């Protein structure tokens, strides 16, 4: 047997480039931070792209796929290059270049979307792929610097791999539950870019002789995900919902569309003039009062559901042309297969994102836009912003009307913010709802549910609207002028850059009645 000479622990090859190495805490911080940054970029990219590509399953899949590609590419190339070039020389530039790209991403993406939309996908891919790959390369580089003995290979690789995974989890949770609810998207990316550039400077400084490792305290914020009740016995699993159609036991021709356990639409397949839900009666009351009786309209509907309102308009106003943007093509199929054709002459349903549907409409081409997009317990935030409402105002004619269903509970923080946003966009805004919900009567017990907001460039005869509401037996009242100003209070404006809708909205009533 050939005798073993030298140390009892095999050392790396003598021709391996000599590096200063990394202390365990410095390596952990670099791997943790770079892994977290990749996930921050991925999640925030979805927010940046939604106004232009739509908040769809396809958009989410695209962004996630690019991010995973970046991680795979960076891990592979980072390890390969680290075997050829001293990792100490690579860490600083990897952090610095990724920081610069991240900080420039908001301006680059928004400029491209407005001035060169054909290049948006390519630009979006690069703004995720480049920093993602550079940041993912940090882990194999740091691992290379920590591998001083083959006897510790498993320990070092396993520890840094685990640290990287925890960093990715932290980046996901912290972004979703904290950053997006408190900071504009641009501020998040610029701040992250600044941190990466600072990290690059520190790494470079250390490589030139600084050997001290600062004592860092990393606070991991653990957020409890609020679970939603999964519905059972789906008639259809669509791309977005568990969908069921339930017969009304009290009305032979009544059908209820249930999505993810929530009643979304009520359709009377024989009588489209029958409107079950109070908010639908309120929207119909506004339309009936604001336009001459029987006059056909050009309408656009953001969200289709069971097509209750398009059916009503087709029946009450023959000749009405309704274009419906319904993102879930599975719901569209249910409409056709389970609710029957009904009076659908002039109704064109498109399986598309509502914001993108608005962008395709001509200026001044609609008399009416109806907003009623709501999925499960979430509101599509990109349909609530000043920019989205500017698109709505653009497609309406001079006397056009925007009527939207708002759903909120508790302190109604989202509803107040949306009313404030509409006031920043339209000259005339009014709010319809239960007197206790809109500040016209003392609140008691659980608050919230459906509210209807009306916005227009012209004044609407609110007295006529109130009379129609009374005729339909809703019990609702109208807040406008000073009453509405008082109700809105200091609610923030929602913009494409800052729209914490998920955090503002309370989907269900507070059991304590707050």
LUMFI-74471 format. One record per residue (C-alpha): residue in one letter; residue number from 1; x, y, z. Coordinates in pm, 1 decimal, decimal comma. Each point is the difference from the previous one (the first is absolute). Layout:
% LUMFI-74471
  zapa  gunu         X         Y         Z
     A   NUM         X         Y         Z
...
END
This chain:
% LUMFI-74471
  zapa  gunu         X         Y         Z
     X     1       0,0       0,0       0,0
     X     2     132,0     341,4     -87,6
     X     3      52,9     207,5     314,6
     X     4    -186,5     326,8      45,1
     X     5     226,5     293,8      61,1
     X     6     -61,7     347,1     133,7
     X     7    -303,9     116,4     198,8
     X     8    -270,2    -246,9      96,5
     X     9    -256,7     233,0    -166,1
     X    10      36,2      15,9    -381,1
     X    11      56,8     357,0    -120,8
     X    12    -113,4     161,0    -320,8
     X    13     238,5     -14,7    -293,2
     X    14     310,8     216,3      28,4
     X    15     -72,0     176,4    -329,7
     X    16    -337,3     128,2     128,0
     X    17       1,3     382,1     -10,7
     X    18      91,9     142,8     337,2
     X    19    -291,1     193,9     152,6
     X    20     -33,8     172,4     331,2
     X    21    -302,1    -219,6      72,3
     X    22    -318,2     102,5     175,9
     X    23     -99,1     -26,6     361,1
     X    24    -313,2    -208,2      60,0
     X    25    -211,5     302,2      96,4
     X    26     108,5     209,8    -299,3
     X    27     -70,6    -290,1    -236,0
     X    28    -341,8     -55,6     159,1
     X    29     -89,8     369,2     -28,2
     X    30     100,1      13,0    -367,1
     X    31    -192,5    -316,1     -89,4
     X    32    -304,3      95,0     208,6
     X    33     -17,1     353,9    -138,9
     X    34      54,3     -90,1    -364,5
     X    35    -259,5    -280,0      13,6
     X    36    -254,2     231,7     163,6
     X    37      67,3     269,1    -261,0
     X    38     -81,8    -238,3    -287,9
     X    39    -347,8     -62,7     144,4
     X    40     -60,3     369,3      68,6
     X    41      74,0      76,9    -365,8
     X    42    -228,1    -281,9    -116,8
     X    43    -302,9     104,5     208,2
     X    44      35,2     371,3     -68,4
     X    45      36,4     -69,6    -373,1
     X    46    -353,8    -139,7       2,2
     X    47    -124,1     334,3     134,2
     X    48     194,7     195,1    -258,4
     X    49    -123,3    -205,6    -293,8
     X    50    -367,1     -40,7      96,5
     X    51    -118,4     334,6    -148,7
     X    52     153,0     -91,9    -335,6
     X    53     -20,7    -378,8     -25,4
     X    54    -296,5     -51,6     230,0
     X    55     -14,2    -167,9     337,9
     X    56     -53,7    -343,2    -147,8
     X    57     117,0    -353,3      58,1
     X    58     211,5      30,6    -312,9
     X    59     177,6     309,7     130,1
     X    60      71,9    -165,7     332,6
     X    61     125,5    -314,6    -171,2
     X    62     224,7     203,2    -229,2
     X    63     160,6     193,6     284,1
     X    64      50,1    -309,5     215,4
     X    65     151,5    -191,7    -293,2
     X    66     246,4     279,9     -75,2
     X    67      99,5      23,7     366,4
     X    68      58,2    -375,8      21,8
     X    69     201,0      11,4    -322,7
     X    70     214,0     275,7     149,6
     X    71      61,0    -202,4     316,7
     X    72      95,4    -310,7    -197,7
     X    73     224,0     190,3    -241,0
     X    74     168,4     201,4     274,5
     X    75      64,6    -305,2     215,9
     X    76     154,0    -193,4    -286,9
     X    77     212,7     277,7    -147,5
     X    78      95,0     137,1     341,8
     X    79     142,2    -334,3     103,2
     X    80     178,1     -50,5    -330,3
     X    81     158,5     344,5      -5,4
     X    82      96,4     -25,5     368,2
     X    83     220,9    -296,1     -96,0
     X    84     179,6     213,6    -258,0
     X    85      22,7     343,1     163,6
     X    86      50,7      99,2     360,7
     X    87    -351,4      33,3     153,7
     X    88     128,9     288,7     210,4
     X    89      28,6     201,6    -321,0
     X    90    -352,5     -96,4    -112,6
     X    91    -221,5      56,5     303,9
     X    92      16,3     379,9       3,1
     X    93     -76,8      50,4    -371,5
     X    94    -284,4    -255,9      14,0
     X    95    -170,9     193,0     280,4
     X    96      73,9     339,7    -152,1
     X    97    -123,6     -70,1    -352,7
     X    98    -313,2    -172,2     127,5
     X    99     -66,5     299,2     227,0
     X   100      30,3     245,0    -286,8
     X   101    -238,1    -202,2    -219,2
     X   102    -254,2     -39,1     282,3
     X   103       3,2     372,3      78,3
     X   104     -56,9      89,2    -365,6
     X   105    -273,8    -258,8     -56,4
     X   106    -308,3     218,7      79,5
     X   107     104,3     278,2    -236,9
     X   108     111,4    -238,6    -275,2
     X   109    -311,9    -217,9       8,3
     X   110    -248,0     289,1      13,5
     X   111     175,7     191,5    -274,1
     X   112      11,2    -308,8    -220,7
     X   113    -369,2     -75,8      64,4
     X   114    -105,9     347,8    -107,6
     X   115     243,2      67,8    -285,3
     X   116      97,6    -340,8    -136,8
     X   117    -262,8    -252,5     114,6
     X   118     120,6    -257,6    -251,5
     X   119     322,9     -25,9     200,6
     X   120    -168,1     -29,3     337,6
     X   121      27,2    -378,4      32,5
     X   122     366,6       1,0     -94,8
     X   123      76,1     288,2     233,9
     X   124    -193,0    -160,7     285,1
     X   125     186,4    -327,3     -52,9
     X   126     338,2     173,1      11,0
     X   127     -81,0     207,9     308,7
     X   128     -82,0    -322,1     185,2
     X   129     254,1    -231,6    -162,4
     X   130     312,7     215,8      33,9
     X   131     -20,4      88,6     371,0
     X   132    -149,3    -339,4      83,5
     X   133     288,2    -188,1    -161,1
     X   134     265,8     224,2     157,8
     X   135    -155,6     -33,4     344,2
     X   136     -42,9    -377,8     -35,4
     X   137     370,5     -22,2     -87,0
     X   138      89,3     130,7     346,4
     X   139     -80,0    -334,0     167,2
     X   140     247,9    -218,0    -196,1
     X   141     264,1     273,9      29,7
     X   142     -44,1      25,4     376,6
     X   143      -1,6    -379,1      23,4
     X   144     328,5     -16,9    -191,5
     X   145     159,2     242,7     243,8
     X   146    -124,0    -199,5     300,0
     X   147     129,7    -335,7    -129,3
     X   148     341,5     -21,8     163,7
     X   149     -18,8    -372,0      70,6
     X   150    -158,7    -284,1    -193,9
     X   151    -101,4    -152,7     331,2
     X   152    -244,1     289,2      52,2
     X   153    -150,3       8,4    -348,9
     X   154    -338,1    -140,5      98,6
     X   155     -29,7     225,2     304,0
     X   156      92,0     320,2    -186,6
     X   157    -213,4     -69,8    -306,2
     X   158    -298,0    -111,8     208,0
     X   159      20,2     296,1     238,2
     X   160      22,7     263,9    -273,0
     X   161    -270,6    -168,9    -206,3
     X   162    -229,7      11,0     303,4
     X   163      87,6     362,4      70,6
     X   164     -80,3      87,9    -361,8
     X   165    -339,5    -170,5      23,4
     X   166     -82,8     184,0     323,1
     X   167     102,9     324,0    -168,1
     X   168    -236,3     -67,6    -289,3
     X   169    -284,5     -70,3     242,5
     X   170      76,5     320,5     188,3
     X   171       4,9     201,2    -322,2
     X   172    -338,4    -142,0    -102,4
     X   173    -174,0      53,5     334,0
     X   174     153,1     338,8      74,8
     X   175     -87,0     135,8    -344,4
     X   176    -355,8    -130,8      -7,7
     X   177     -98,2      88,0     354,5
     X   178     209,8     306,5      79,9
     X   179     169,7     179,9    -288,2
     X   180    -288,9      17,6    -246,8
     X   181    -239,4     121,2     267,7
     X   182     227,6     283,8     107,8
     X   183     212,5     111,7    -294,9
     X   184     -49,4      82,0    -367,3
     X   185     135,9    -257,9    -243,0
     X   186     267,0     237,2    -128,2
     X   187     121,7      74,0     354,2
     X   188      34,4    -371,1      74,3
     X   189     219,1     -65,1    -303,9
     X   190     206,4     316,2      36,3
     X   191      53,1     -76,8     368,0
     X   192      97,8    -359,8     -78,0
     X   193     237,7     119,2    -270,7
     X   194     160,7     239,0     246,6
     X   195      46,6    -278,1     255,9
     X   196     160,4    -223,5    -262,3
     X   197     235,1     278,8    -107,0
     X   198      92,1      59,3     365,7
     X   199      64,7    -372,1      41,0
     X   200     221,1       6,9    -306,7
     X   201     202,0     286,4     146,2
     X   202      46,8    -183,8     329,7
     X   203     111,9    -319,3    -174,8
     X   204     248,4     193,2    -212,0
     X   205     129,4     184,5     307,0
     X   206      49,8    -327,8     183,3
     X   207     180,8    -151,0    -299,5
     X   208     253,9     284,6      23,7
     X   209      91,9     -84,5     356,4
     X   210    -291,8      59,0     235,8
     X   211     -32,6    -310,6     214,3
     X   212    -262,7      99,7     254,7
     X   213    -346,0    -148,7     -29,5
     X   214    -278,5     226,5     127,0
     X   215    -242,2    -151,7     246,1
     X   216    -326,0     -17,2    -194,4
     X   217    -335,0     -72,8     152,9
     X   218    -244,3    -142,0    -251,2
     X   219    -360,8      19,5     109,5
     X   220    -214,3    -250,6    -187,0
     X   221    -360,3     112,7      -7,3
     X   222    -226,5    -303,7       5,3
     X   223    -344,9      81,9    -141,7
     X   224    -294,1    -230,8      51,5
     X   225    -180,0     -59,5    -324,7
     X   226    -372,6      47,1      39,0
     X   227    -150,4    -312,2    -143,4
     X   228    -315,9       6,5    -200,6
     X   229    -259,5    -270,5       9,1
     X   230      40,8    -220,8    -300,3
     X   231    -334,2     -68,2    -159,7
     X   232    -107,0    -354,5     -57,1
     X   233    -190,7    -176,4    -272,6
     X   234     109,0     218,8    -289,1
     X   235    -203,5     -26,1    -314,8
     X   236     300,6     132,7    -187,2
     X   237     362,4      72,4      88,1
     X   238      88,3     303,7    -207,9
     X   239     345,2     154,2     -21,0
     X   240     -93,2     240,3     278,6
     X   241    -294,2    -139,7     192,6
     X   242    -185,8    -294,0     135,9
     X   243    -336,2      69,5    -165,4
     X   244    -347,9    -128,3      78,1
     X   245    -346,1      86,7    -124,6
     X   246    -265,8     -36,7     268,4
     X   247    -373,6       1,0     -63,2
     X   248    -209,8     241,1     206,4
     X   249    -241,8    -216,5     200,2
     X   250    -246,5     290,1      19,9
     X   251       0,1      87,9    -370,0
     X   252      -8,7    -267,1    -268,1
     X   253     180,1     211,7    -259,3
     X   254     258,3     142,9     242,9
     X   255     365,0    -103,6     -22,6
     X   256     289,4     106,4     224,0
     X   257     359,3       1,6    -119,1
     X   258     230,8     -91,8     289,4
     X   259     373,3      60,0     -42,0
     X   260     237,9    -123,5     270,2
     X   261    -286,7     -27,8     242,7
     X   262    -125,4     356,5     -55,1
     X   263    -331,7      87,3    -171,2
     X   264     104,6     212,0    -296,5
     X   265    -303,1      23,5    -225,2
     X   266    -370,6     -71,3      -3,2
     X   267    -162,4     -64,6    -336,0
     X   268    -365,5     -56,3     -73,6
     X   269      24,4    -196,8    -321,6
     X   270    -357,8      90,4     -95,6
     X   271     -30,4     357,0     128,4
     X   272     311,1     220,9     -43,0
     X   273    -186,1     291,2     165,0
     X   274       1,7    -187,3     331,0
     X   275     296,5     127,4     199,8
     X   276      61,0    -182,5     326,1
     X   277     308,1     163,2     148,1
     X   278     -46,9     352,5     143,6
     X   279     319,5     131,5    -156,0
     X   280    -117,3    -109,0    -346,1
     X   281    -331,0     177,0      59,0
     X   282     196,5     307,5     104,7
     X   283     209,4      -2,2    -318,0
     X   284    -314,4     -45,8    -208,4
     X   285    -162,6     289,5     188,1
     X   286     289,9     229,9     -86,9
     X   287      -6,2     -95,8    -365,8
     X   288    -378,3      28,1     -25,7
     X   289       6,0     348,4     159,3
     X   290     301,9     138,0    -186,4
     X   291    -106,9     -91,4    -353,8
     X   292    -336,2      39,7    -178,7
     X   293    -226,5    -301,4      41,4
     X   294      51,0    -267,8    -262,6
     X   295     290,8     179,5    -167,6
     X   296     259,1    -248,5    -129,7
     X   297     348,4      41,3     142,8
     X   298     356,8     -90,3     -86,3
     X   299     126,7    -168,1     316,2
     X   300     319,8    -161,5     117,2
     X   301       1,2    -240,6     295,7
     X   302     313,8     -64,8     206,3
     X   303     -77,2    -348,6     125,8
     X   304    -279,6    -217,4    -128,5
     X   305     -98,9    -261,0     256,5
     X   306    -347,4    -121,1     -94,6
     X   307     -55,0     294,6    -241,7
     X   308    -294,3     119,3     206,4
     X   309      33,0     366,8     -95,3
     X   310      70,2     -56,4    -371,4
     X   311    -312,1    -218,5     -11,3
     X   312    -201,4     269,7     177,6
     X   313     120,2     275,5    -236,1
     X   314     -70,0    -213,9    -307,1
     X   315    -355,2     -53,1     126,0
     X   316     -77,0     349,9     134,1
     X   317     182,2     189,8    -275,4
     X   318     -26,1    -190,5    -328,7
     X   319     288,7      80,3    -229,4
     X   320     248,9      41,4     283,7
     X   321     351,9    -115,8     -85,8
     X   322     179,4    -150,4     298,7
     X   323     365,2    -101,1     -15,6
     X   324     100,3    -215,6     297,4
     X   325     358,5     -60,0     115,3
     X   326      -2,1    -317,0     211,8
     X   327     344,8    -136,4      78,2
     X   328    -117,6    -355,2      74,1
     X   329     -94,3    -183,0    -319,0
     X   330    -139,5    -279,9     217,1
     X   331    -260,3     240,5     138,1
     X   332     -81,8     106,2    -355,4
     X   333     -67,5    -363,2     -90,6
     X   334    -225,4     -39,1     303,4
     X   335    -197,7     305,4    -108,5
     X   336     -64,2    -156,2    -338,8
     X   337     -63,6    -355,1     114,9
     X   338    -188,3      39,4     328,5
     X   339    -189,3     328,6     -22,6
     X   340    -134,0     -40,5    -352,1
     X   341      19,2     255,2    -278,7
     X   342    -259,7     237,3     145,9
     X   343     -27,0     351,2    -146,5
     X   344     366,3      22,1     -96,7
     X   345     -37,1     183,0    -328,6
     X   346     276,4     259,0     -18,6
     X   347     203,5    -154,3     284,0
     X   348     362,1     -76,9     -90,9
     X   349     193,0    -189,7     269,4
     X   350     378,2     -12,2     -20,8
     X   351     225,6    -210,3     221,2
     X   352     247,5     273,0      82,2
     X   353     138,2     215,1     278,0
     X   354    -219,9     304,6      60,1
     X   355     284,9     253,7      -2,7
     X   356     120,0    -129,5    -335,0
     X   357    -357,3       4,4    -130,2
     X   358     -26,3     367,7      91,8
     X   359     323,0      84,1    -180,9
     X   360    -142,1    -140,5    -323,5
     X   361    -309,1     223,4       2,8
     X   362     -17,0     324,0    -196,8
     X   363     -22,7     338,8     170,5
     X   364    -355,2     105,0      82,0
     X   365    -144,7    -326,8    -129,5
     X   366    -213,9     -99,1     302,5
     X   367    -303,8     141,3     173,2
     X   368      46,5    -227,5     298,0
     X   369     281,0    -193,5     169,0
     X   370     -94,5    -244,4     276,8
     X   371     266,1    -119,8     241,4
     X   372     -78,9    -332,7     165,7
     X   373     321,5    -201,6       3,6
     X   374      50,0    -198,9     316,3
     X   375     160,2    -339,0      49,3
     X   376     -33,4    -199,4     320,8
     X   377     103,4     241,0     274,5
     X   378     222,8     218,0    -217,2
     X   379     -50,3     303,8    -221,0
     X   380     211,7      43,5    -314,4
     X   381     204,2     293,3     128,8
     X   382      97,3     119,1    -347,9
     X   383    -367,7      78,3     -70,4
     X   384     -20,8     237,0     298,0
     X   385     274,1     255,1     -62,5
     X   386       6,6     358,9    -124,2
     X   387     157,6    -123,5    -322,9
     X   388    -275,3    -260,1     -50,4
     X   389    -269,6     258,5      71,0
     X   390     167,5     235,7    -247,1
     X   391     -42,7    -274,9    -260,3
     X   392    -367,5     -30,9      96,4
     X   393     -48,8     375,5     -33,9
     X   394     175,2      -9,1    -338,0
     X   395    -237,4    -257,5    -150,5
     X   396    -314,5     173,5     131,9
     X   397    -169,3     268,9    -202,7
     X   398     -77,7     342,2     147,2
     X   399    -316,1    -121,9     172,3
     X   400     137,2    -345,6      77,9
     X   401     -35,1    -171,2     333,9
     X   402     223,5    -231,1     201,3
     X   403    -184,7    -218,0     252,7
     X   404     191,8    -249,8     211,4
     X   405     -69,9    -259,5     264,3
     X   406     229,3      31,5     301,8
     X   407      26,0    -272,2     261,7
     X   408     151,7      67,9     339,3
     X   409     -68,3     -49,6     370,6
     X   410     113,7     128,4     336,9
     X   411     147,1     349,1     -29,7
     X   412     -61,0      -3,1    -377,9
     X   413     356,1     120,8     -59,2
     X   414      12,8    -127,6    -357,2
     X   415    -340,9     146,6     -91,6
     X   416     104,7     340,4     138,6
     X   417     326,4     -10,2    -193,8
     X   418    -180,9     -89,5    -321,7
     X   419    -249,7     283,8      48,6
     X   420     291,6     239,2      57,1
     X   421     166,7    -131,3    -315,3
     X   422    -313,7      58,0    -207,1
     X   423     -32,5     352,0     138,8
     X   424     348,9      71,8    -127,9
     X   425    -106,2    -112,0    -347,3
     X   426    -366,3     102,1     -50,0
     X   427    -180,2     328,0      64,8
     X   428    -308,7    -161,1     154,4
     X   429       4,9    -299,5     235,3
     X   430    -273,2    -149,3     220,2
     X   431     -19,0    -307,1     220,6
     X   432    -300,2    -230,4      47,4
     X   433     -42,6    -241,7     286,5
     X   434    -159,3     -80,4     331,1
     X   435     -30,9     322,3     205,8
     X   436     228,0    -138,0     272,2
     X   437     270,6     -91,4    -252,1
     X   438      17,3     339,1    -171,4
     X   439     -10,1     210,4     313,6
     X   440    -361,7     114,9     -18,4
     X   441    -108,7    -186,3     313,9
     X   442     174,5    -114,8     318,9
     X   443     185,9    -326,0     -56,0
     X   444     -93,0    -299,8     211,7
     X   445      91,8    -364,2     -33,5
     X   446     187,2    -138,2    -298,5
     X   447      74,7     254,3    -270,6
     X   448      60,3     -30,8    -369,4
     X   449     -87,8    -217,4    -292,3
     X   450     -83,2     143,4    -340,3
     X   451      20,1     368,0     -84,1
     X   452     -53,7     162,4    -339,1
     X   453     202,3     298,8    -113,5
     X   454    -109,2     230,0    -283,1
     X   455     243,1     226,6    -184,8
     X   456     -48,6     227,9    -298,6
     X   457     106,4     321,6    -164,1
     X   458    -358,7     122,6      28,5
     X   459    -235,7      38,8     290,1
     X   460    -243,4    -287,2      48,5
     X   461    -349,5      61,2     132,6
     X   462      50,7    -164,5     338,7
     X   463    -356,2      70,5     107,5
     X   464    -126,7    -205,6    -292,4
     X   465     247,5    -274,5      87,5
     X   466    -125,7      -2,6     360,0
     X   467    -360,4     -29,5    -115,2
     X   468      89,2    -298,3    -216,4
     X   469     190,8    -160,4     286,0
     X   470    -306,7      38,1     219,6
     X   471    -222,2    -147,6    -269,9
     X   472     225,9    -304,6     -17,4
     X   473      -7,0     -38,5     377,6
     X   474     373,9       4,1      61,7
     X   475     -10,7     218,0     311,9
     X   476     319,8     162,8    -126,1
     X   477      89,6     368,0      19,6
     X   478     238,2     229,7    -187,4
     X   479     301,0     191,9     135,8
     X   480     143,8     284,2    -206,2
     X   481     159,5     341,2      48,1
     X   482     103,6      75,8     358,1
     X   483    -146,9    -327,0     128,5
     X   484     225,5    -195,0    -232,1
     X   485     302,1     216,9      83,5
     X   486     -51,4     -69,2     369,7
     X   487     -44,7    -373,1     -65,1
     X   488     320,9     -23,3    -207,5
     X   489     208,9     177,6     263,2
     X   490     373,9     -31,2     -56,6
     X   491     -17,6    -314,5    -213,0
     X   492     297,0     -35,5    -239,1
     X   493     -15,7      14,5    -378,4
     X   494      59,9    -330,0    -175,8
     X   495     253,6      14,7    -282,3
     X   496     184,2    -250,3    -217,0
     X   497     303,3      75,2     215,2
     X   498    -178,2     -35,2     333,8
     X   499    -315,7    -205,7      32,6
     X   500      -0,7    -213,0     319,9
     X   501    -349,9    -126,9     -77,7
     X   502      59,4    -342,6     153,7
     X   503      96,0     162,9     328,5
     X   504    -273,5     265,5       0,4
     X   505    -286,7    -229,5     -88,0
     X   506    -170,2    -204,9     268,8
     X   507    -186,5    -272,0    -189,4
     X   508    -235,0    -108,7     278,3
     X   509    -180,7     175,1     281,7
     X   510     184,3      36,8     329,0
     X   511    -159,1    -239,8     250,9
     X   512      46,7     266,4     267,5
     X   513    -196,0     252,8    -199,1
     X   514     285,0     245,2     -50,5
END
